[in-house]
Amino acid sequence: MQLRDLDPSARRIYTSPSMTYAIFKAAGQQFRAEEGETVRVPKLAGEPGAKVTFDEVLLSADGDAIKAGQPTVKGAKVVGEIVRHGKGEKIFVFKFKRRKNYRRKTGHRQQFTEIKIKSVKA
């Protein structure tokens, strides 16, 4: 697999080793944040334009130095601004039992909050 074959969100992980970034935890999931980029996290409370601070930073890197937390990096935080709320792509859930005439098809759209990262402080 070539680097050009990766989708843009996966490509940035491999092409920016010298930039300042952090891996933070929000709603039980981990996200990678760089200044100026937009991240989709599970729905958070707040209106568009409101500031959001994530204190659970698991790893932070600024150029050459990488700090890994045990379990979090002390004093590190990621500050962002809520851009919008929305719903993701629809997925279909199909339940089926053979020979029982049982079929159920339902759909689901996960709600998300889009956050623009303002600063990463290590």
C-alpha positions as CSV (number, residue, x, y, z in Angstrom):
1,M,0.0,0.0,0.0
2,Q,1.3,3.4,-1.0
3,L,1.0,6.6,1.0
4,R,-1.1,8.1,-1.9
5,D,-3.6,5.3,-1.6
6,L,-4.6,6.3,2.0
7,D,-7.5,8.6,2.5
8,P,-6.6,12.2,3.6
9,S,-7.5,11.6,7.3
10,A,-5.1,8.6,7.5
11,R,-2.4,10.3,5.3
12,R,-1.9,13.1,7.8
13,I,-0.8,10.7,10.5
14,Y,2.1,9.5,8.5
15,T,3.2,12.8,6.8
16,S,3.5,15.2,9.8
17,P,5.9,13.7,12.3
18,S,7.5,17.1,13.2
19,M,4.3,19.0,14.0
20,T,2.9,19.7,17.5
21,Y,0.0,17.3,18.2
22,A,-1.7,15.5,21.0
23,I,-3.8,12.4,21.5
24,F,-6.7,13.1,23.8
25,K,-9.7,11.2,25.2
26,A,-13.3,12.3,24.8
27,A,-16.4,10.3,25.4
28,G,-14.4,7.1,25.8
29,Q,-12.6,7.4,22.4
30,Q,-9.2,8.7,21.5
31,F,-8.6,11.4,18.9
32,R,-5.5,13.0,17.4
33,A,-5.4,16.8,17.4
34,E,-3.2,19.4,15.6
35,E,-3.7,23.1,15.7
36,G,-6.0,24.3,13.0
37,E,-7.6,21.0,12.1
38,T,-11.2,19.9,12.5
39,V,-12.1,16.8,14.6
40,R,-15.4,15.0,14.8
41,V,-16.1,13.7,18.3
42,P,-19.3,12.1,19.7
43,K,-22.0,14.7,20.5
44,L,-21.0,17.2,23.3
45,A,-23.2,19.7,25.1
46,G,-22.7,23.3,23.9
47,E,-23.6,25.7,21.2
48,P,-21.6,26.4,18.1
49,G,-18.9,29.0,18.9
50,A,-18.5,27.8,22.5
51,K,-15.0,26.9,23.7
52,V,-14.2,23.3,24.7
53,T,-11.2,22.1,26.8
54,F,-10.0,18.5,26.9
55,D,-7.8,17.8,29.9
56,E,-7.4,14.1,29.4
57,V,-4.3,14.2,27.1
58,L,-2.7,10.7,26.8
59,L,0.2,11.7,24.6
60,S,1.7,15.0,23.4
61,A,4.4,15.7,20.9
62,D,6.1,19.0,20.0
63,G,8.6,18.4,17.2
64,D,11.2,16.0,18.6
65,A,10.0,15.5,22.2
66,I,7.2,13.1,22.9
67,K,5.5,12.9,26.3
68,A,3.4,9.9,27.2
69,G,1.2,10.0,30.2
70,Q,0.6,7.5,32.9
71,P,-2.3,7.6,32.3
72,T,-2.4,11.3,31.3
73,V,0.2,14.0,30.7
74,K,0.1,16.5,33.6
75,G,-0.6,20.1,32.6
76,A,-1.4,19.3,29.0
77,K,-4.7,20.3,27.4
78,V,-6.3,20.7,24.0
79,V,-8.5,23.8,23.5
80,G,-11.1,23.9,20.7
81,E,-14.2,25.7,19.4
82,I,-17.4,24.0,18.5
83,V,-18.1,24.4,14.8
84,R,-21.4,22.5,14.4
85,H,-23.4,19.5,15.5
86,G,-24.6,16.9,13.0
87,K,-25.4,13.3,12.1
88,G,-23.0,10.9,10.5
89,E,-23.6,8.5,7.6
90,K,-26.5,6.1,8.0
91,I,-25.6,2.5,8.8
92,F,-28.0,-0.4,8.5
93,V,-28.4,-3.1,11.1
94,F,-30.0,-6.3,9.7
95,K,-31.1,-9.1,12.1
96,F,-31.8,-12.4,10.6
97,K,-32.6,-15.9,11.8
98,R,-32.6,-18.7,9.2
99,R,-35.6,-20.8,8.7
100,K,-37.7,-18.8,11.2
101,N,-39.1,-16.1,8.9
102,Y,-37.4,-13.4,11.1
103,R,-35.9,-10.4,9.4
104,R,-35.5,-6.9,10.9
105,K,-33.8,-4.0,9.2
106,T,-33.1,-0.8,11.1
107,G,-30.9,2.2,10.5
108,H,-28.8,4.4,12.7
109,R,-27.1,7.8,12.3
110,Q,-24.6,8.7,15.0
111,Q,-24.7,12.3,16.3
112,F,-21.4,14.2,16.3
113,T,-19.8,17.5,17.2
114,E,-17.3,19.1,14.9
115,I,-14.5,20.9,16.8
116,K,-11.9,23.2,15.4
117,I,-8.7,22.8,17.4
118,K,-7.3,26.2,18.5
119,S,-4.3,25.2,20.6
120,V,-2.4,22.2,21.8
121,K,-0.6,22.9,25.1
122,A,2.0,20.4,26.4
